[in-house]
Amino acid sequence: MSGKPPVVILCGGFGTRLGSETDNIPKPMIPVGGRPILWHIMSIYSHWGFDDFILALGYKADRVKDYFLHYRELNDNLEIDLGTGKHRCLNDCASASWNVKLVDTGLNTLKGGRIKRVEKYVASDDFFLTYGDGVADIDVRNLLEYHRSHGKTGTITGVNPPSRFGEMMVKGRRVVSFSEKPQVSQGLINGGFFVFRNDLFDMLTPSESCDFERGPLEELARQDRLRVYLHNGMWECMDTVRDVNHLNRLWEDNRAFWKKWKD
């Protein structure tokens, strides 16, 4: 096998920490700037030339399928003949040249099982993997190049997490500067932008109870089969309602650091 690696995106979780936000839609479909955060993640990869996506679905899989089945109609202007009911897209908006496989991997399946259940759709020696809730100003071409340079099974992107609280610089009682969500300069965390060789699949089963971080990743680390790609730029994830509001404010204020593509 060879060729350009596909992008596997885990889209099946319940998103329980978002409360009522995920009552009707899955977490990856929560909008940022009017489009699902999933679309933003896919646009990051597409900007760097990776347009083959495999979406591992679960909770409310039908909502993700419906979005992509009607993608052109939802994202373009339309002309509709009310007499016949026929319609056509006016092609006023840029059309994505994405190939998207939508795979239902089960409602209660843990991440490892979801990854294993999409194995047959991965037709290359390696593949990207990411969660459906994180964005970054990351060059995924460099990530892939680094992964292929070290010959190990997997590469994890290490990021500096944003602070959960605003940071103030003060002199006496005077506030000199304020940053709402500054990047933490110490302590890397898993940023969710992975690359793996196909031998990862040998460590997984299609069982609902097959986890990913607990078990396979821990074992890869013990066997010295993991490397970290250091991303010194910006990264954010959507864990809470506060995160949803923050990402939307960044987009509305033209401060969406992850947006490298042209409209």
WODA-V179729 format. One record per run of one state. SS is the DSSP state (h for helix, s for strand, l for the rest). FROM is the first residue (numbers start at 1). TO is the last residue. If there is no record, write none. Layout:
SS|FROM|TO + SS|FROM|TO
This chain:
l|1|6 + s|7|11 + l|12|15 + h|16|22 + l|23|26 + h|27|29 + l|30|30 + s|31|32 + l|33|34 + s|35|36 + h|37|47 + l|48|51 + s|52|57 + l|58|60 + h|61|69 + l|70|70 + h|71|75 + l|76|77 + s|78|80 + l|81|86 + s|87|89 + l|90|98 + s|99|104 + l|105|110 + h|111|117 + l|118|118 + h|119|121 + l|122|125 + s|126|131 + l|132|133 + s|134|136 + l|137|139 + h|140|150 + l|151|153 + s|154|162 + l|163|166 + s|167|171 + l|172|173 + s|174|179 + l|180|182 + s|183|197 + h|198|203 + l|204|212 + h|213|222 + l|223|225 + s|226|231 + l|232|234 + s|235|237 + l|238|240 + h|241|252 + l|253|263
